[in-house]
Amino acid sequence: MRKIEVVDYSSEWKKQFEQIKTFLGSYFPEYEMVHVGSTAIEKASAKPIIDIDMVIPDLNLLPEINNKLAQIGFRFRGDLTIEGRYAYYCDNAELPPCHFYVCLDDGQGYVEHMVLKKHLLKHHEQVKKYSKLKKKLAHKYPYDIEKYIDGKTSFIMAAMKKEGYHRPQYRVVRPDFSHSLLNVVSSVQHHFNSVSPFSTLPSVDKALKGAKHVVLMVLDGLGKNILEYHLTKKHFIRQKVIDYVTSIYPSTTVAATTALRTGKTPGETGWIGWYQYFNQFDQYIVMFQSLNYFDNKKVDVPYLKEVPITPFHQEFSGVKTQELYPAFMPGGCHSLKEMMDRIVNITNTSNQATFTYAYWDYPDSSIHFEGCCSDTVKACLIDINEQAKYLAKHLNEDTVVLIVADHGLVDIKTLYINKFPEITKYFVHKPTLESRFTAFYVNDPIGFEETFTRYFSSYFELYKTEDLAKLGLLGNVSPKSQEFLGDFIAIAKHKYAFSAIDEPMLFKATHAGGLEEEMMVPVIVVKSVKKKKE
């Protein structure tokens, strides 16, 4: 093990950087080479090893860059848990000792390198303090690089904080089957004297008390983050939020709306992602559209018999039930206003108790193409708010409308998986399910896991399918569902999403991952605001 040595500043370090920069620049003239670390700071003590970042704009460029680097003596190590910063062994004996990194221009690694450099260049007293600290740590831990690095962390974080930098936080949220969409369904089931394996939600139980007519309306994509970004607390539907619950895994329309219609988890129903691989038909089937995902051709196989759906409201006794959809379904509604009018007509004219399941495909459709924060999405939410106010003015007092979402969304960057041949060489089938909850079928589990981790450990949690099933995040996983999950599942914990198609991804935002923004959804209660007759 190499001894850690911290030495006084040397003017040779700038010359050594220029030597390395010139060498690399001859192979990569399109990318900036940046001198970082303490050897870039005049009068700073440092390990006599040059730190250099090559800055790139797109992670999809990395495999091609790695091929070139391998030919000139730089072996790929992976991100080593630092987001957006990829490390390499330098086997080129003609170059000075160096730590070489390929960094994304907006990645944590490069941004923090530059923030610290800026701070030290401005504050000479901090350079002295930092130099003294490193010498002390090198003396105390001469052969323990991890403790040496850990010992510097407090100083570095404090310095970056003084520069106004705060590390972005990505919070992962798991399904909470005591406080989820399925618990909302359970409250509806119990209200109509049906049974559910899930506990009810007290906030919903209270809202439903005494209701003769119940509507469960799903506004696709109206996650907590979308609602609170675009509408203030003064808006009607913000005022009517009674709770926030988790979606399910994956946080996507196929899985979540099926859970809302059946009262069952994706692991039980087998409805998991936008497109699923059916081994018996050798087809990658878009679940809602009966199309092959990769060639867009109509699929004429009985795949729905493999994953039958039984809506939970079929079990209700003495209750008139119906479902409402947009116009893409036969007899569907052409506008949200039309859907609200149908709800009013159903609940105001029936002497019999009613339950209505209603699904509307906005704001999701706008958010995908416009991004989470666009004015188009804001206008969509303003309209939803106005339609909810309209509904409240026309409902009778014995009606409760529960509005939920299937998921939220996050703005994304796309990873085109076919640009990563080190990974695709392990595939026995194409990736399936969702761009942020992706199933991989592989021929070498060990090789695939090691390679995937080197490239994507900062962006995705990778699970062996059997391990994911044991965690219970999809509920009880049936044998049929197990087939759809492949050998590994990658769940997004950052802004990235996979594409298994080479054409440019048109989506600016999407869902299905594990981030809080995707997982937390509101429970909104709309009741009559008619004035009582005197």
C-alpha positions in Angstrom: 0.0 0.0 0.0 1.4 3.4 -1.0 2.2 5.8 1.8 0.2 9.1 1.9 2.7 12.0 1.7 1.7 15.7 1.7 4.5 18.0 0.6 4.9 21.8 0.2 3.7 23.5 -2.9 5.9 23.0 -6.0 5.8 25.2 -9.1 6.4 22.0 -11.1 2.8 21.0 -10.6 1.5 23.6 -13.1 4.1 22.3 -15.6 3.0 18.7 -15.0 -0.6 19.6 -15.5 0.2 21.3 -18.8 2.1 18.2 -19.9 -0.9 16.0 -19.1 -3.4 18.5 -20.6 -1.4 18.7 -23.9 -1.2 14.9 -24.2 -4.9 14.3 -23.5 -5.9 17.4 -25.6 -4.4 15.8 -28.7 -6.9 12.9 -28.3 -9.8 14.9 -27.0 -9.6 18.5 -28.4 -13.3 19.0 -28.0 -13.3 18.8 -24.2 -11.9 21.2 -21.6 -9.1 19.9 -19.3 -9.2 21.6 -15.8 -6.6 21.5 -13.1 -8.3 20.8 -9.8 -7.4 19.8 -6.3 -4.7 21.3 -4.1 -1.9 21.1 -6.7 -3.9 23.7 -8.6 -3.7 26.2 -5.7 -0.5 28.3 -5.3 1.2 27.8 -1.9 -1.0 24.8 -1.0 0.5 21.7 0.4 -0.7 18.5 -1.4 0.0 15.0 -2.3 2.3 15.3 -5.4 -0.3 13.9 -7.7 -2.0 16.1 -10.3 -5.8 16.1 -10.2 -7.3 16.8 -13.6 -11.0 16.8 -14.8 -12.0 16.3 -18.4 -15.4 18.0 -18.7 -18.1 16.5 -20.9 -21.7 17.6 -21.5 -23.5 14.2 -21.8 -23.1 10.9 -20.1 -24.0 9.1 -23.3 -20.5 10.1 -24.6 -18.7 8.1 -21.9 -18.4 4.7 -23.5 -16.8 6.0 -26.6 -14.5 8.2 -24.5 -13.6 5.1 -22.5 -12.6 3.2 -25.6 -10.2 6.0 -26.6 -8.8 6.3 -23.1 -8.1 2.6 -22.8 -5.9 2.9 -25.9 -3.7 5.5 -24.3 -3.2 3.9 -20.9 -6.3 5.0 -18.9 -8.4 2.2 -17.4 -12.0 2.9 -16.3 -12.8 2.5 -12.6 -16.3 3.9 -12.4 -17.8 6.7 -10.4 -16.6 5.4 -7.0 -19.8 6.8 -5.4 -19.2 10.4 -6.6 -22.1 11.5 -8.8 -21.0 12.7 -12.3 -17.3 12.0 -11.8 -15.6 8.9 -13.3 -12.2 7.8 -12.2 -9.4 6.1 -14.1 -6.1 4.3 -13.4 -3.3 5.9 -15.3 -1.0 3.2 -16.7 0.9 5.6 -19.0 4.5 5.8 -17.6 5.4 8.8 -19.7 3.0 11.0 -17.8 3.5 12.5 -14.3 1.5 10.9 -11.5 -2.1 12.0 -11.8 -5.7 11.4 -10.7 -7.7 11.7 -13.9 -11.5 12.1 -14.0 -14.1 12.4 -16.7 -16.7 14.7 -15.3 -20.2 15.8 -16.3 -20.3 19.6 -16.5 -23.3 19.6 -14.1 -22.3 16.6 -12.0 -21.5 16.7 -8.3 -17.9 15.8 -8.7 -16.9 18.6 -11.1 -19.1 21.3 -9.5 -17.6 20.6 -6.1 -14.1 20.5 -7.4 -14.7 24.0 -8.8 -16.4 25.4 -5.8 -13.6 24.4 -3.5 -11.0 25.7 -6.0 -12.8 29.0 -6.1 -12.9 29.3 -2.3 -9.2 28.5 -1.9 -8.1 30.9 -4.6 -10.0 33.7 -2.8 -8.9 32.9 0.8 -5.2 32.5 1.4 -5.7 31.9 5.1 -7.9 28.9 4.2 -5.1 27.5 2.0 -2.8 27.5 5.1 -5.5 25.9 7.3 -6.2 23.2 4.7 -2.5 22.5 4.2 -1.9 22.1 7.9 -4.9 19.8 8.2 -3.7 17.5 5.4 -0.3 17.2 6.8 -1.7 16.3 10.1 -4.0 13.7 8.6 -1.2 12.2 6.5 0.9 11.9 9.6 -1.9 10.3 11.6 -3.2 7.9 8.8 -0.2 7.3 6.6 -1.6 4.1 5.0 -5.4 4.7 5.4 -6.6 6.8 2.5 -10.3 6.5 3.6 -9.6 8.0 7.0 -7.4 10.6 5.3 -10.3 11.6 3.0 -12.9 11.5 5.8 -10.7 13.8 7.9 -10.9 16.5 5.2 -14.6 16.3 4.6 -15.7 18.8 7.3 -13.3 21.4 6.1 -14.4 20.9 2.4 -18.1 21.0 3.2 -17.7 24.2 5.3 -15.7 25.9 2.6 -18.3 25.1 0.0 -21.1 26.3 2.3 -19.3 29.6 2.6 -19.5 29.8 -1.2 -23.2 29.4 -1.1 -23.1 25.8 -2.4 -25.4 23.1 -1.1 -25.3 19.6 -2.4 -28.5 18.7 -4.3 -30.6 16.2 -2.4 -32.5 13.4 -4.0 -34.8 11.7 -1.5 -35.9 8.1 -2.2 -39.4 7.2 -0.9 -40.6 3.6 -0.6 -44.2 2.5 -0.9 -45.9 2.7 2.5 -48.7 0.1 2.4 -50.2 1.6 5.6 -50.4 5.1 3.9 -50.7 4.6 0.2 -53.1 4.7 -2.7 -54.1 1.2 -1.8 -55.2 2.4 1.6 -57.4 5.0 -0.1 -59.0 2.2 -2.0 -59.4 0.2 1.2 -61.4 3.0 2.7 -63.7 3.0 -0.3 -64.1 -0.7 -0.1 -64.9 -0.6 3.6 -67.4 2.2 3.1 -69.4 0.0 0.8 -69.1 -3.0 3.1 -66.4 -4.8 1.1 -63.1 -6.2 2.4 -59.5 -5.4 1.7 -56.2 -6.8 3.0 -55.0 -3.2 3.6 -55.9 -0.9 6.4 -58.1 2.0 5.8 -57.0 5.6 5.8 -58.5 7.5 8.8 -58.6 10.8 6.9 -60.5 9.2 4.0 -62.8 7.3 6.4 -63.8 10.6 7.9 -64.4 12.2 4.6 -66.6 9.4 3.4 -68.8 9.2 6.5 -72.5 9.3 5.4 -71.8 9.5 1.7 -74.3 7.8 -0.6 -72.3 8.5 -3.8 -68.5 8.1 -4.0 -66.3 9.1 -6.9 -62.6 8.0 -7.1 -61.1 10.4 -9.6 -57.5 9.9 -10.8 -55.7 12.9 -12.3 -52.7 11.4 -14.0 -49.5 12.9 -12.9 -50.9 15.3 -10.3 -48.1 14.6 -7.8 -47.5 16.6 -4.6 -44.6 18.4 -6.3 -46.6 19.4 -9.3 -49.6 20.6 -7.3 -47.6 22.6 -4.8 -45.3 24.1 -7.5 -48.1 25.5 -9.7 -50.9 26.3 -7.2 -50.8 28.3 -4.0 -52.6 27.5 -0.8 -55.3 29.8 -1.8 -56.4 27.7 -4.8 -59.4 25.5 -4.3 -57.9 22.1 -4.7 -54.9 23.0 -2.5 -57.4 23.9 0.2 -59.2 20.6 -0.2 -56.1 18.4 0.3 -56.7 16.1 3.3 -53.6 13.9 3.1 -50.6 12.9 1.1 -49.9 9.2 0.5 -47.3 7.2 -1.4 -47.9 5.8 -4.8 -46.7 2.2 -5.4 -43.6 0.7 -7.1 -43.2 1.4 -9.9 -44.7 4.9 -9.6 -46.3 4.7 -13.1 -49.7 4.7 -14.7 -49.9 1.0 -15.6 -49.1 -0.1 -12.1 -50.8 2.6 -10.1 -54.1 2.9 -11.9 -54.4 -0.9 -12.0 -53.8 -0.9 -8.2 -56.5 1.7 -7.9 -58.9 -0.3 -9.9 -58.3 -3.6 -8.3 -57.2 -2.8 -4.8 -54.1 -5.1 -5.4 -50.4 -4.5 -5.6 -48.5 -4.7 -8.9 -46.8 -7.9 -7.7 -50.2 -9.5 -7.4 -51.8 -8.2 -10.7 -48.8 -8.5 -13.0 -49.5 -5.0 -14.3 -46.1 -3.5 -13.7 -44.9 -1.2 -16.5 -45.7 0.5 -19.7 -44.4 -2.4 -21.8 -43.7 -6.0 -20.6 -42.0 -8.9 -22.1 -44.2 -12.0 -22.5 -41.9 -14.9 -23.0 -44.7 -17.3 -24.3 -45.4 -14.9 -27.1 -41.9 -13.5 -27.5 -43.4 -10.0 -27.5 -42.7 -6.7 -25.8 -46.3 -5.6 -25.3 -47.5 -2.1 -24.5 -50.0 -3.0 -21.9 -52.7 -0.4 -22.6 -52.4 -0.4 -26.4 -51.9 -4.0 -27.6 -48.8 -2.9 -29.5 -45.2 -4.2 -29.7 -43.1 -1.5 -28.1 -40.2 -1.7 -30.5 -41.9 -1.9 -33.9 -45.3 -0.3 -33.0 -47.1 -3.2 -34.7 -50.4 -4.5 -33.4 -50.1 -7.5 -31.2 -52.7 -10.3 -31.8 -52.1 -12.6 -28.9 -54.2 -13.2 -25.8 -51.8 -11.5 -23.4 -54.6 -10.0 -21.2 -55.6 -13.5 -20.2 -52.2 -13.8 -18.6 -52.9 -10.8 -16.4 -56.7 -10.5 -15.9 -58.1 -7.4 -14.1 -61.1 -7.6 -11.7 -62.1 -4.1 -10.6 -62.7 -4.0 -6.9 -66.1 -2.4 -7.2 -67.5 -5.5 -8.9 -67.8 -6.9 -5.4 -70.1 -4.1 -4.2 -73.6 -5.2 -3.4 -76.5 -2.9 -4.0 -74.3 -0.2 -5.5 -74.5 1.1 -9.0 -70.9 1.3 -10.4 -69.4 2.8 -13.6 -66.1 4.0 -15.0 -65.3 7.2 -16.9 -62.4 7.7 -19.2 -61.1 10.3 -21.8 -62.2 10.0 -25.4 -59.4 7.5 -26.3 -61.8 5.0 -24.9 -65.2 4.3 -26.6 -67.8 6.6 -25.2 -65.1 8.6 -23.3 -65.2 12.3 -22.3 -63.8 14.9 -24.7 -63.0 17.4 -21.9 -62.6 17.4 -18.1 -65.7 19.6 -18.0 -67.6 16.9 -19.7 -66.3 14.4 -17.2 -67.4 16.6 -14.3 -70.9 17.0 -15.9 -71.2 13.2 -16.2 -70.2 12.8 -12.5 -72.9 15.4 -11.5 -75.5 13.6 -13.6 -74.7 10.2 -12.1 -74.6 11.2 -8.5 -77.5 13.7 -8.7 -80.0 11.5 -10.5 -79.6 8.0 -9.0 -81.7 6.9 -6.1 -79.4 4.0 -5.6 -75.9 4.3 -4.0 -73.2 4.8 -6.6 -69.5 4.4 -7.0 -67.7 5.9 -10.0 -64.1 5.4 -11.0 -63.0 8.3 -13.2 -59.6 8.6 -14.9 -58.3 11.8 -16.7 -54.9 11.8 -18.5 -53.8 15.3 -17.5 -51.6 17.0 -16.3 -49.3 14.0 -17.1 -49.6 14.4 -20.9 -48.5 18.0 -20.7 -45.7 17.4 -18.2 -44.1 14.7 -20.3 -43.5 17.0 -23.2 -43.2 20.4 -21.5 -41.4 19.6 -18.2 -42.6 19.9 -14.6 -42.3 23.7 -14.4 -43.7 24.9 -17.7 -46.4 27.5 -18.1 -48.5 25.0 -20.1 -48.6 22.7 -17.1 -49.5 25.6 -14.9 -52.4 26.5 -17.2 -53.5 22.9 -17.1 -53.6 22.9 -13.3 -55.5 26.2 -13.2 -58.1 24.5 -15.4 -58.3 21.5 -13.2 -58.7 23.8 -10.2 -61.6 25.6 -11.9 -63.3 22.4 -12.9 -63.1 21.1 -9.3 -64.7 24.3 -8.2 -67.4 23.8 -10.8 -68.0 20.3 -9.6 -68.4 21.4 -6.0 -71.1 23.9 -6.9 -73.2 21.2 -8.7 -72.8 18.2 -6.4 -75.5 17.1 -3.9 -74.6 16.9 -0.2 -74.6 13.1 -0.2 -71.7 12.9 -2.7 -67.9 12.7 -2.0 -65.4 13.0 -4.7 -61.9 11.7 -3.9 -59.2 13.1 -6.2 -55.9 11.3 -6.2 -52.9 10.9 -8.6 -51.2 7.8 -9.8 -47.7 9.4 -9.5 -45.8 12.7 -9.7 -43.1 13.4 -12.3 -39.5 14.7 -12.4 -37.5 16.4 -15.2 -35.0 14.0 -16.7 -31.9 13.4 -18.8 -32.0 10.4 -21.0 -29.5 7.5 -21.1 -29.5 5.6 -24.4 -28.7 2.1 -23.2 -27.5 1.0 -26.7 -24.7 3.4 -26.5 -23.2 1.3 -23.6 -22.0 -1.9 -25.3 -20.2 -3.0 -22.2 -23.7 -3.4 -20.7 -25.7 -4.5 -23.7 -23.4 -7.4 -24.3 -25.0 -9.1 -21.3 -28.6 -8.8 -22.6 -30.7 -11.8 -23.6 -33.8 -9.7 -24.0 -34.2 -6.0 -24.4 -34.9 -3.9 -21.3 -38.5 -3.6 -20.3 -41.1 -2.0 -18.1 -40.2 1.7 -17.6 -37.4 4.2 -18.2 -36.9 4.8 -14.5 -37.9 1.3 -13.3 -36.2 -1.0 -15.7 -36.1 -4.8 -16.0 -32.9 -6.4 -17.4 -32.7 -10.0 -18.7 -29.0 -11.0 -18.7 -26.7 -13.9 -19.4 -24.0 -13.1 -16.8 -25.4 -11.7 -13.6 -22.0 -11.0 -12.0 -20.6 -9.3 -15.1 -23.7 -7.2 -15.6 -23.9 -6.1 -12.0 -20.3 -5.1 -11.9 -20.4 -3.1 -15.1 -23.8 -1.5 -14.4 -22.5 -0.4 -11.0 -19.4 1.2 -12.5 -21.5 3.4 -14.8 -24.7 4.0 -13.0 -24.4 3.4 -9.2 -25.0 7.1 -8.5 -28.2 7.2 -10.5 -30.0 3.9 -10.0 -30.5 1.4 -7.3 -29.9 -2.1 -8.8 -31.6 -5.1 -7.3 -31.5 -8.7 -8.1 -35.2 -9.5 -8.8 -35.4 -12.1 -6.1 -34.0 -9.6 -3.6 -36.5 -7.0 -4.6 -39.3 -9.4 -4.3 -38.2 -10.3 -0.7 -38.3 -6.6 0.2 -42.1 -6.5 -0.5 -41.9 -3.2 -2.4 -44.3 -4.6 -5.0 -46.4 -6.5 -2.6 -46.5 -10.3 -2.9 -44.9 -11.1 -6.2 -46.8 -13.9 -8.1 -44.9 -16.3 -10.4 -46.3 -14.4 -13.4 -45.1 -11.1 -12.1 -41.7 -12.6 -11.4 -41.3 -13.3 -15.2 -41.9 -9.6 -16.0 -39.2 -8.4 -13.6 -36.3 -10.1 -15.4 -33.1 -10.8 -13.6 -32.4 -7.3 -12.3 -34.5 -4.2 -11.6 -32.9 -0.7 -11.7 -34.9 2.0 -9.8 -34.0 5.6 -10.5 -32.8 7.7 -7.5 -31.6 10.7 -9.6 -32.6 12.6 -12.7 -31.7 10.0 -15.3 -34.0 7.7 -17.3 -33.1 4.8 -19.7 -34.3 4.6 -23.3 -34.1 1.2 -25.1 -34.8 3.0 -28.4 -32.2 4.9 -30.2 -34.4 7.8 -31.4 -34.2 11.0 -29.4 -36.4 10.9 -26.3 -39.1 13.6 -26.6 -40.0 13.5 -22.9 -38.7 16.3 -20.8 -40.1 14.7 -17.6 -41.3 11.3 -16.6 -41.9 9.0 -13.6 -41.7 5.4 -12.4 -38.6 5.9 -10.2 -38.3 6.1 -6.5 -37.8 9.8 -5.8 -40.1 11.7 -3.5 -41.4 13.8 -6.4 -42.6 10.7 -8.2 -43.9 8.9 -5.1 -45.9 11.4 -3.1 -49.5 12.1 -4.2 -52.3 14.1 -2.7 -55.7 13.0 -1.5 -58.2 15.8 -2.3 -61.8 15.8 -1.2 -64.4 17.7 -3.1 -67.9 18.0 -1.6 -70.9 20.2 -2.3 -70.6 23.9 -1.6 -74.2 24.6 -2.4 -75.9 26.8 0.1 -78.5 25.0 2.1 -82.1 26.0 1.6 -83.6 27.9 4.5 
